[in-house]
């Protein structure tokens, strides 16, 4: 029996983590035209390259969905901390672009935060606080172009 060898390629520590709250584990086979399945079985989806035929989603859509959901959670925490009541019909519309620059590929994002009925100064305060604390915003800060618009 031949044993496989695992060789670590990179292990970067940016901050010291004191406690892991959740670990999402997904195995992807076939790349952009494959499938993604989570270890708990709750995610089982077909992947399709952007713009191609097929019924699957793509990594850009998955990142946009995750970032939007996380940002809403961060806004709820921020609003509770600063004493602002969020509108029930708030939403986050996130676009993640797969882009190119000569021979390299990049991502960029545009978050449109809809906080109907909230005063613009309160909305900006909530969004700025959420953007400073949202783990997705932290992960992409300084790495990709990000535009955030607040709509009240």
C-alpha positions in Angstrom: 0.0 0.0 0.0 1.4 3.4 -1.0 0.9 6.3 1.4 0.1 9.8 0.0 2.2 12.7 1.2 0.6 16.0 2.2 2.8 19.0 1.6 1.8 22.3 3.0 2.0 25.0 0.3 1.1 28.1 2.4 -0.1 28.8 5.9 -0.5 32.5 6.4 -1.6 33.9 9.8 -3.1 37.4 9.6 -4.8 37.5 13.0 -4.7 35.2 16.0 -8.0 33.4 16.2 -9.2 32.5 19.7 -12.3 30.5 18.7 -13.7 29.0 15.5 -17.5 29.5 15.4 -18.2 27.5 12.3 -16.3 25.8 9.5 -17.9 25.4 6.1 -16.4 22.6 4.2 -17.1 22.1 0.5 -15.5 19.8 -2.0 -15.5 20.9 -5.6 -14.9 18.5 -8.5 -14.6 19.4 -12.1 -13.8 23.1 -11.6 -16.1 25.7 -13.1 -18.1 23.0 -14.9 -18.3 20.6 -12.1 -20.2 20.3 -8.8 -19.9 21.5 -5.3 -21.0 19.5 -2.2 -20.8 20.4 1.4 -19.6 17.9 4.0 -23.0 18.2 5.8 -25.0 17.6 2.6 -26.8 20.9 2.8 -25.1 22.2 -0.4 -25.1 20.1 -3.5 -25.0 22.2 -6.7 -24.0 22.1 -10.2 -21.4 24.6 -11.4 -21.4 26.3 -14.8 -18.9 28.8 -16.1 -20.3 32.4 -16.4 -22.1 32.9 -19.7 -22.1 29.3 -20.7 -25.1 27.0 -21.2 -26.0 24.9 -18.2 -28.2 25.1 -15.1 -25.4 25.6 -12.6 -24.3 28.6 -10.6 -20.7 29.9 -10.6 -18.2 31.0 -7.9 -18.9 34.7 -8.5 -22.6 34.2 -7.7 -21.8 32.2 -4.7 -19.4 34.9 -3.3 -22.0 37.6 -4.0 -24.7 35.6 -2.1 -22.4 34.9 0.8 -21.1 38.4 1.1 -24.7 39.8 0.9 -26.0 37.5 3.6 -23.0 38.2 5.9 -23.3 42.0 5.3 -26.9 42.0 6.4 -25.9 40.2 9.6 -23.1 42.8 10.1 -25.7 45.6 9.6 -28.0 44.1 12.3 -25.1 43.9 14.8 -24.0 47.5 13.9 -27.5 48.9 14.2 -28.0 47.3 17.6 -24.7 48.6 18.8 -25.4 52.2 17.6 -29.1 52.2 18.4 -30.6 52.5 14.9 -33.6 50.4 13.9 -33.2 48.8 10.5 -36.1 48.7 8.0 -37.7 45.2 7.7 -37.4 45.4 3.9 -33.7 46.1 3.7 -31.6 44.2 1.1 -28.1 43.9 -0.3 -27.6 43.6 -4.0 -24.1 42.4 -4.6 -22.4 42.0 -8.0 -19.1 40.2 -8.2 -17.3 40.6 -11.5 -14.7 38.3 -13.0 -12.4 40.7 -14.8 -9.1 40.7 -16.6 -6.1 43.0 -16.9 -3.8 42.0 -19.7 -2.9 38.4 -18.9 -4.3 38.2 -15.3 -7.7 37.6 -13.8 -9.2 39.6 -11.0 -12.4 40.1 -9.1 -14.2 43.3 -8.2 -17.4 43.9 -6.4 -20.3 46.4 -6.1 -22.6 46.3 -3.1 -25.8 48.2 -3.3 -27.3 48.5 0.2 -31.0 49.3 0.3 -32.2 50.8 3.5 -35.6 52.3 2.6 -37.0 54.9 4.9 -33.8 55.4 6.9 -32.1 58.8 7.1 -29.0 58.9 4.8 -26.7 59.8 7.7 -28.0 56.9 9.8 -27.8 54.5 6.8 -24.2 55.5 6.0 -23.2 55.0 9.7 -24.7 51.5 9.7 -23.1 50.6 6.4 -19.7 51.9 7.4 -19.8 50.0 10.7 -20.9 46.9 8.9 -18.3 47.1 6.3 -15.6 47.5 9.0 -16.8 44.3 10.8 -18.2 42.0 8.0 -15.7 39.1 7.6 -16.3 39.1 3.8 -15.4 42.8 3.7 -12.3 42.2 5.8 -11.3 39.3 3.6 -11.4 41.4 0.4 -10.3 44.8 1.8 -7.2 45.9 -0.1 -7.4 42.9 -2.4 -10.1 43.8 -4.9 -11.9 46.9 -6.1 -15.1 47.4 -4.0 -17.8 50.0 -4.6 -20.5 50.5 -2.0 -23.7 52.5 -2.7 -26.3 53.3 0.0 -29.9 53.7 -1.2 -32.5 55.0 1.2 
